[in-house]
Amino acid sequence: MGEYALMLILALSAEPAPWQDAVVVRPSAWSNALKPWKQYRLGQSIRVHEIDAEKGAEEIVQSIRSLAARPNIKLEYVMLAGDVAEDPSPDRRNAARLVPTCYQSSTAMARFGSEPHIATDNTFADLNGDYKPELAVGRIPADNPEQLAVMLQNTIDFERNADFSMWRRNVHVVAGIGGFGALIDSVVEMTTRRFLTDSVPSWAELSMTYACPGSPFCPDPFRFGQAAIERMNQGGAFWVYVGHGHVETLDKVQVNDELLDILTTEQVDQVDCRQCPPIAVFLACYTGAFDASRDCLAEQLLKSRSGPVAALAASRMTGPYGMSLMASGMLTACYEHQNPRLGKIILHAKQEMLRDDANSGKVVSMNQSAANTPVNKVVSDTQRPIARGARIELINSLAAAFSPDGHDLAQERLEHVWEMNLLGDPMLRLIHPQPLSINIPQRVQPGATIAVAGTAPIPGQLRVELVLSRDSLPRDLRPIKRFSSNLADRNAMQRCYELANARVLNSCDKIVAIGNFDALLNAPKDLPAGRYSVRAFLEGASGWAAGESQISIRKSSLPSQ
């Protein structure tokens, strides 16, 4: 069926479709490669308009703005279908400059050594020239129409994936050593753990892999790179890297005189998450430098048939402040608002970063009260549960406390909006879980049976688990305080790492129908007193559901009869 015939059928249906519009910028000869994807998006009520990339960046921007101003057009998305830079290597000699990007001058990050100009696709999403994006934008960094067709099919396959098993609840965080100094590194680690604890729902399976000796989440350093790749291969909603990066590699782990890779472009062939591909988020410098003469790390992962389905990464130097705000905004849009489109999740985060009231000051000024916050107060604040508004306030306070005198935090936020670019389809649809309500006792004793009652919104395979709270660690962890090539130390670090990420204490499985269900969980007799979580995951044929509730486990204070 032709796309216009389908448009006519949908237009004549009893319930009018909530039409949205998207624009694709592509080399004029690549139009045929878009047809299957355009037909698929049309079935989701997204009309796709095309613009020739040969026009050049300025004319493309004006064409997008003109399209958005047309009546009956609800422009929401911009997709740039093609790579940017020419590569002189023999196998890509014909990959001339394909789809241009834009450049903005850097003053804030250039102060720390970044290039004076930032490669950004954000300009194509800015409809009025105020530097704030109104549209969701992403780039498919293909070198030719055949590669474009494959990468677009990857997005379709992702959305059609009917595997709703527990990989969908996974969030993997891999962190390198900060290197900003002992105090700043410790604060960054504490805030990162706290934000993840407070922002990622408790029903999610959160793994931590941290390249810092003394942390219980640090594996054998000689297996660190392997651990990072294995986490990606496990699949999940997100795979997140926090730390230093370069165009073709992440940071290295140093053990004695050896420098060990975490992930490089040469290791991309070890990545195989095709059955359950995550979205890769690189909170690191340069890993998304799509205008470099050689493909950056994020590009190479996307061009791999077995890699992530999309990546958010920086084209230039980043800082902890901008990255923290970006991550916080994305977590809110994804898990609190459950926005169904990846580009809209990123758009929300960027708009939040530039909101005057969200950042305690205009986009051209710095929050002076934050600058005067004592460092010891900032550090103590990272140790308490943090609500969304207080989270932003704390990030601003941390940034002001650790920034050089006179540094323009507002400009730094803006430059992170420019340099954080989505490589992937901005219309990529995520399948969020349905709510799964469960009721449990508020308190039980160790060794007791926990009666779990709930309501299933869909039929399927149910798993109920008793797990450690995020702010708790298993007993008897003995982290090694230094990196070592000693085999006994290495094995001890690996055991500690595996135990620290093993939060499930007990579980039960059963098949349930729609409606009420009950299940029984045993609380181990030797559990220490404290707060724990009971979480539930329901795998259905066409979707999934998840829920969680807190429980206190402690011995009764009443005298025995």
Helices and strands as residue ranges (DSSP letters): H 3-12, E 20-26, G 28-34, H 35-42, E 46-52, G 53-55, H 57-69, E 75-81, G 90-92, E 102-105, G 109-112, E 117-120, G 122-125, E 136-140, H 145-160, G 166-169, E 170-175, H 182-199, E 205-210, G 221-223, H 224-234, E 238-242, E 252-255, E 258-261, G 265-270, E 279-283, H 297-303, E 310-314, H 320-331, I 332-336, H 342-353, G 357-359, H 368-371, H 375-381, H 388-402, H 409-419, E 420-423, E 434-435, E 437-439, E 443-444, E 449-456, E 460-468, H 487-500, E 504-512, E 515-522, E 530-539, E 544-553
